Amino acid sequence: MQNRKDDPRDVVVVTGAGGMGTAVARRLGSGRTLILADHSRERLDQVVAELSAEGYAVRGVPTDVSDRASVEELARLSAEQGRITAVVRWCTPPESPPRRPRSAESSTWTCSARCM
C-alpha cells in the first residue's frame, strides 16, 4: 500500500464517530483530508454531514475494527487520499454496562465492544 505522492494534502484517520472521536476529528481535521471510521453507519453518516457542513474535507468509511479485512480496507482507502500523517483510534465502552470478570480475584472489568 502506497500513499499518493501527487496530493500535498495530509490525511488524518479517526476511528470512532462518537463524542470524543468527533472532537478529535474537528481538532485535527482542519486543512487536511479527514477519514472518519465507525461501525455504526447511521452515526457515521450524521457526523460526516455535520463536519462537511462545517467545511471539513471528510469521508466516512464504515469499519469494524474487530475484522482485519475491514481495517485493511480502511487503510487502503485512506492511503489513496494522500499522505497519512495521523491515525487516532478512539475506543468507547458499549452502551450496556461492563460485565464482571469470571475470576473473583481479578479487579479487571471487561466489556464486549467493537472498539472504534
Kinemage of the C-alpha trace (Angstrom):
@kinemage 1
@onewidth
@group {chain A} dominant
@subgroup {mainchain}
@vectorlist {calphas} color= white
{ca met a 1} P 0.000 0.000 0.000
{ca gln a 2} L 1.445 3.337 -1.068
{ca asn a 3} L 0.389 6.834 -0.108
{ca arg a 4} L -0.452 9.079 -3.043
{ca lys a 5} L 2.510 11.282 -3.805
{ca asp a 6} L 0.712 13.714 -6.129
{ca asp a 7} L -1.600 15.099 -3.420
{ca pro a 8} L 0.029 17.515 -0.971
{ca arg a 9} L -2.910 17.349 1.458
{ca asp a 10} L -2.236 15.422 4.649
{ca val a 11} L -4.690 12.717 5.671
{ca val a 12} L -5.907 12.201 9.228
{ca val a 13} L -7.734 8.966 10.069
{ca val a 14} L -10.004 8.896 13.128
{ca thr a 15} L -11.769 5.711 14.169
{ca gly a 16} L -14.833 6.397 16.265
{ca ala a 17} L -17.594 8.856 15.418
{ca gly a 18} L -18.816 9.296 18.993
{ca gly a 19} L -18.388 12.451 21.035
{ca met a 20} L -14.638 12.235 21.670
{ca gly a 21} L -13.788 10.880 18.216
{ca thr a 22} L -15.737 13.727 16.627
{ca ala a 23} L -13.988 16.273 18.853
{ca val a 24} L -10.592 14.853 17.833
{ca ala a 25} L -11.649 14.951 14.173
{ca arg a 26} L -12.583 18.638 14.486
{ca arg a 27} L -9.306 19.448 16.228
{ca leu a 28} L -7.005 17.619 13.799
{ca gly a 29} L -9.009 17.759 10.565
{ca ser a 30} L -8.740 21.432 9.661
{ca gly a 31} L -6.805 21.866 6.414
{ca arg a 32} L -6.420 18.111 5.994
{ca thr a 33} L -8.365 15.310 4.389
{ca leu a 34} L -10.250 13.663 7.219
{ca ile a 35} L -11.181 9.983 7.114
{ca leu a 36} L -13.711 9.085 9.789
{ca ala a 37} L -14.461 5.428 10.524
{ca asp a 38} L -17.136 3.844 12.688
{ca his a 39} L -19.117 0.598 12.783
{ca ser a 40} L -22.423 2.497 13.052
{ca arg a 41} L -23.352 3.662 9.549
{ca glu a 42} L -26.119 5.916 10.922
{ca arg a 43} L -23.817 7.737 13.328
{ca leu a 44} L -21.049 7.912 10.723
{ca asp a 45} L -23.338 9.484 8.129
{ca gln a 46} L -24.632 12.027 10.659
{ca val a 47} L -21.160 13.140 11.780
{ca val a 48} L -19.795 13.261 8.210
{ca ala a 49} L -22.740 15.506 7.235
{ca glu a 50} L -22.080 17.801 10.226
{ca leu a 51} L -18.348 18.062 9.529
{ca ser a 52} L -18.929 18.637 5.807
{ca ala a 53} L -21.362 21.457 6.629
{ca glu a 54} L -18.650 22.985 8.831
{ca gly a 55} L -16.214 22.984 5.904
{ca tyr a 56} L -14.131 19.888 6.615
{ca ala a 57} L -12.948 17.701 3.738
{ca val a 58} L -14.258 14.479 5.248
{ca arg a 59} L -15.071 10.989 4.066
{ca gly a 60} L -16.835 8.339 6.144
{ca val a 61} L -15.746 4.718 5.954
{ca pro a 62} L -17.862 2.059 7.701
{ca thr a 63} L -15.335 -0.031 9.621
{ca asp a 64} L -15.453 -2.899 12.095
{ca val a 65} L -12.085 -2.779 13.849
{ca ser a 66} L -12.552 -6.358 15.068
{ca asp a 67} L -12.424 -7.504 11.425
{ca arg a 68} L -8.980 -7.494 9.787
{ca ala a 69} L -10.340 -7.152 6.240
{ca ser a 70} L -12.411 -4.139 7.274
{ca val a 71} L -9.363 -2.426 8.798
{ca glu a 72} L -7.236 -3.238 5.750
{ca glu a 73} L -9.886 -1.655 3.517
{ca leu a 74} L -9.873 1.459 5.729
{ca ala a 75} L -6.084 1.650 5.407
{ca arg a 76} L -6.217 1.214 1.629
{ca leu a 77} L -8.908 3.863 1.139
{ca ser a 78} L -7.090 6.264 3.456
{ca ala a 79} L -3.761 5.862 1.654
{ca glu a 80} L -5.471 6.613 -1.666
{ca gln a 81} L -6.478 10.047 -0.352
{ca gly a 82} L -2.951 11.343 0.261
{ca arg a 83} L -0.154 11.160 2.799
{ca ile a 84} L -1.362 9.698 6.103
{ca thr a 85} L 0.062 11.861 8.867
{ca ala a 86} L -2.041 10.744 11.838
{ca val a 87} L -4.197 7.826 12.890
{ca val a 88} L -6.297 8.220 16.027
{ca arg a 89} L -8.043 5.191 17.443
{ca trp a 90} L -10.757 6.197 19.858
{ca cys a 91} L -12.439 3.425 21.819
{ca thr a 92} L -15.540 3.994 23.879
{ca pro a 93} L -17.369 1.487 26.034
{ca pro a 94} L -20.575 -0.075 24.803
{ca glu a 95} L -23.928 1.336 25.807
{ca ser a 96} L -24.519 -1.636 28.076
{ca pro a 97} L -22.704 -1.792 31.448
{ca pro a 98} L -19.469 -3.779 31.777
{ca arg a 99} L -19.535 -7.370 32.978
{ca arg a 100} L -17.609 -8.640 35.979
{ca pro a 101} L -14.729 -10.967 35.121
{ca arg a 102} L -15.125 -14.671 35.838
{ca ser a 103} L -12.373 -14.655 38.436
{ca ala a 104} L -13.369 -13.011 41.702
{ca glu a 105} L -9.695 -12.297 42.417
{ca ser a 106} L -9.323 -10.156 39.333
{ca ser a 107} L -10.090 -6.479 39.661
{ca thr a 108} L -10.202 -6.046 35.888
{ca trp a 109} L -13.543 -5.211 34.301
{ca thr a 110} L -14.282 -6.487 30.842
{ca cys a 111} L -16.776 -5.343 28.301
{ca ser a 112} L -17.886 -6.555 24.922
{ca ala a 113} L -17.486 -3.727 22.439
{ca arg a 114} L -16.313 -3.010 18.972
{ca cys a 115} L -13.634 -0.501 19.802
{ca met a 116} L -13.545 2.378 17.432
